[in-house]
Amino acid sequence: MLLKQYYLGCLAHASYLIADEKSGIAAIVDPQRDIDQYLADAKEEGLQIRYAILTHFHADFLAGHLELRDRVGATIGLGAKAEAEYDFQPLQDGEIIEMGAVRLEIRATPGHTPEAISIVVYDTEQDATLPHAVLTGDTLFIGDVGRPDLMASVGVTAEELGGMLYESLHQKLLPLPDKTLVYPAHGAGSLCGKNLSTDTVSTMGEQRHYNYALQPMSKSDFVNLVTANQPETPEYFAYDAIRNRQERPTLNTILEQELTPLTLAEVQHLHNSGAQILDVRDVADVAGAHLAGSLAISLSGAYATWAGNLLDHDTPIVIVSEPGREYEAAMRLGRIGYDNVAGYLNGGMQALETRPDLVERTERITAPTLAEQLGGPEPPLVLDVRTEQEWQTAHITGSLNIPLQHLRERLDDVPRDRQIVVHCGSGYRSAIAVSIFQQHGITAPVDMIGGMGAWEASQMGNSVQKAAL
């Protein structure tokens, strides 16, 4: 048996190739939309990908099931309760998929979503009765369980799903032997849970012992626990959950249309017509010079997540990047279903060499210099764009907290009677925040280099207000 995990760090997403090497039959579980790595590995190992299985309709990325269907003829497998526009094999609770000596047992595990399934994997050559692993999708994570509140917009309450999740865990997963490997669909950084571990594999025994949500408790206590204090849902989650149900163009088809070089004049015309200008270069490069009116979301961080939070999925997007990185920028947008790229600025910022009137810059400040200014006669206002939870944990005394995802709607809450210095945890989100101010024609704040990490390192905690322990 071959069982390989593919981990996509920027989306904290894990997908899997499961195969019987003798028969050459393979399945891909929860594939990402760019599928070339699966095809390359299948070719190298002499495998035929017969199945593309989704454990549920993912909300945080667009899955690659249609791409696998169209490229290699894979049969799409979904939980029996799923409803989709395309043809699929409904996988019933208890159903067995035989792939040579590899056996996949489907277990219906609703809770994160109504149609969710988990897949118990047997290597019958090693042991036909004891499971080798279980692929748990978003039902069970390492250190957490799937959040049950993402379906409220379609008429299923978090409390209803929380009850289903309790039954799924206790009836379908907790009975598995301690040695069963646990392979989830997400790790730390995903917003599909609130306490995910940085580990990407565990065992049922470890989870039974350490996972807070698997400790003995009543169903009502469990529901109260897993519905409380969940992270805010990104704007694009509902959109992706719907798109994963729909027939749609595949990623390669979309990218062929999107990777169109545009002149500066064409970019200006599109911008004047309402297009979104997305600058994906590194934070320091954007600060040095950028096209006026652009939104700065660097490829070097949680690019897709913030693009999904801050960009509209129907309005055309024009990419400004370092030459040669246009494909990556468009493809990573495609991973979350943003197929509305109109093209990219040909030549990148070099196209503006003769148009300095279209260039904006960002003033930056170091943490020690900010500390000096805060002790001076006219201290600046410090705007912290981290989450409220981050701010509550530790913040610069006197700072104003407006989480980045709410900045546009709360720009009027920012005083304009003094200089503003904006910061986040590392400098990634603050660069986005500064570009939002500039988009709205507001005198841009100064961006603190390195964020809270740099502040704490330079001040040794002297001017950091921490939550009481």
Rosetta blueprint (number, residue, H / E / L):
1 M L
2 L E
3 L E
4 K E
5 Q E
6 Y E
7 Y E
8 L E
9 G H
10 C H
11 L H
12 A L
13 H E
14 A E
15 S E
16 Y E
17 L E
18 I E
19 A E
20 D E
21 E L
22 K L
23 S L
24 G L
25 I E
26 A E
27 A E
28 I E
29 V E
30 D L
31 P L
32 Q E
33 R L
34 D L
35 I L
36 D H
37 Q H
38 Y H
39 L H
40 A H
41 D H
42 A H
43 K H
44 E H
45 E H
46 G L
47 L L
48 Q E
49 I E
50 R E
51 Y E
52 A E
53 I E
54 L L
55 T L
56 H L
57 F L
58 H L
59 A L
60 D L
61 F L
62 L L
63 A E
64 G L
65 H H
66 L H
67 E H
68 L H
69 R H
70 D H
71 R H
72 V H
73 G L
74 A L
75 T E
76 I E
77 G E
78 L E
79 G E
80 A L
81 K L
82 A L
83 E L
84 A L
85 E L
86 Y L
87 D L
88 F L
89 Q E
90 P E
91 L E
92 Q L
93 D L
94 G L
95 E L
96 I E
97 I E
98 E E
99 M E
100 G L
101 A L
102 V E
103 R E
104 L E
105 E E
106 I E
107 R E
108 A E
109 T L
110 P L
111 G L
112 H L
113 T L
114 P L
115 E L
116 A L
117 I E
118 S E
119 I E
120 V E
121 V E
122 Y E
123 D E
124 T L
125 E L
126 Q L
127 D L
128 A L
129 T L
130 L L
131 P L
132 H L
133 A E
134 V E
135 L E
136 T E
137 G E
138 D L
139 T L
140 L E
141 F L
142 I L
143 G L
144 D L
145 V E
146 G L
147 R L
148 P L
149 D L
150 L L
151 M L
152 A H
153 S H
154 V H
155 G L
156 V L
157 T L
158 A H
159 E H
160 E H
161 L H
162 G H
163 G H
164 M H
165 L H
166 Y H
167 E H
168 S H
169 L H
170 H H
171 Q H
172 K H
173 L H
174 L L
175 P L
176 L L
177 P L
178 D L
179 K L
180 T L
181 L E
182 V E
183 Y E
184 P E
185 A L
186 H E
187 G L
188 A L
189 G L
190 S L
191 L L
192 C L
193 G L
194 K L
195 N L
196 L L
197 S L
198 T L
199 D L
200 T L
201 V L
202 S E
203 T E
204 M H
205 G H
206 E H
207 Q H
208 R H
209 H H
210 Y H
211 N L
212 Y H
213 A H
214 L H
215 Q L
216 P L
217 M L
218 S L
219 K H
220 S H
221 D H
222 F H
223 V H
224 N H
225 L H
226 V H
227 T H
228 A L
229 N L
230 Q L
231 P L
232 E L
233 T L
234 P L
235 E L
236 Y L
237 F H
238 A H
239 Y H
240 D H
241 A H
242 I H
243 R H
244 N L
245 R L
246 Q L
247 E L
248 R L
249 P L
250 T L
251 L H
252 N H
253 T H
254 I H
255 L H
256 E H
257 Q H
258 E H
259 L L
260 T L
261 P E
262 L E
263 T L
264 L H
265 A H
266 E H
267 V H
268 Q H
269 H H
270 L H
271 H H
272 N H
273 S L
274 G L
275 A L
276 Q E
277 I E
278 L E
279 D E
280 V L
281 R L
282 D L
283 V H
284 A H
285 D H
286 V H
287 A H
288 G H
289 A L
290 H E
291 L E
292 A L
293 G L
294 S L
295 L E
296 A E
297 I L
298 S L
299 L L
300 S L
301 G L
302 A L
303 Y H
304 A H
305 T H
306 W H
307 A H
308 G H
309 N H
310 L H
311 L L
312 D L
313 H L
314 D L
315 T L
316 P L
317 I E
318 V E
319 I E
320 V E
321 S L
322 E L
323 P L
324 G L
325 R L
326 E H
327 Y H
328 E H
329 A H
330 A H
331 M H
332 R H
333 L H
334 G H
335 R L
336 I L
337 G L
338 Y L
339 D L
340 N L
341 V E
342 A E
343 G E
344 Y E
345 L E
346 N L
347 G L
348 G H
349 M H
350 Q H
351 A H
352 L H
353 E L
354 T L
355 R L
356 P H
357 D H
358 L H
359 V E
360 E E
361 R L
362 T L
363 E L
364 R E
365 I E
366 T L
367 A H
368 P H
369 T H
370 L H
371 A H
372 E H
373 Q H
374 L H
375 G L
376 G L
377 P L
378 E L
379 P L
380 P L
381 L E
382 V E
383 L E
384 D E
385 V L
386 R L
387 T L
388 E H
389 Q H
390 E H
391 W H
392 Q H
393 T H
394 A E
395 H E
396 I E
397 T L
398 G L
399 S L
400 L E
401 N E
402 I L
403 P L
404 L H
405 Q H
406 H H
407 L L
408 R H
409 E H
410 R H
411 L H
412 D H
413 D H
414 V L
415 P L
416 R L
417 D L
418 R L
419 Q L
420 I E
421 V E
422 V E
423 H E
424 C L
425 G L
426 S L
427 G L
428 Y H
429 R H
430 S H
431 A H
432 I H
433 A H
434 V H
435 S H
436 I H
437 F H
438 Q H
439 Q H
440 H L
441 G L
442 I L
443 T L
444 A L
445 P L
446 V E
447 D E
448 M E
449 I L
450 G L
451 G H
452 M H
453 G H
454 A H
455 W H
456 E H
457 A H
458 S H
459 Q H
460 M L
461 G L
462 N L
463 S L
464 V E
465 Q E
466 K E
467 A L
468 A L
469 L L
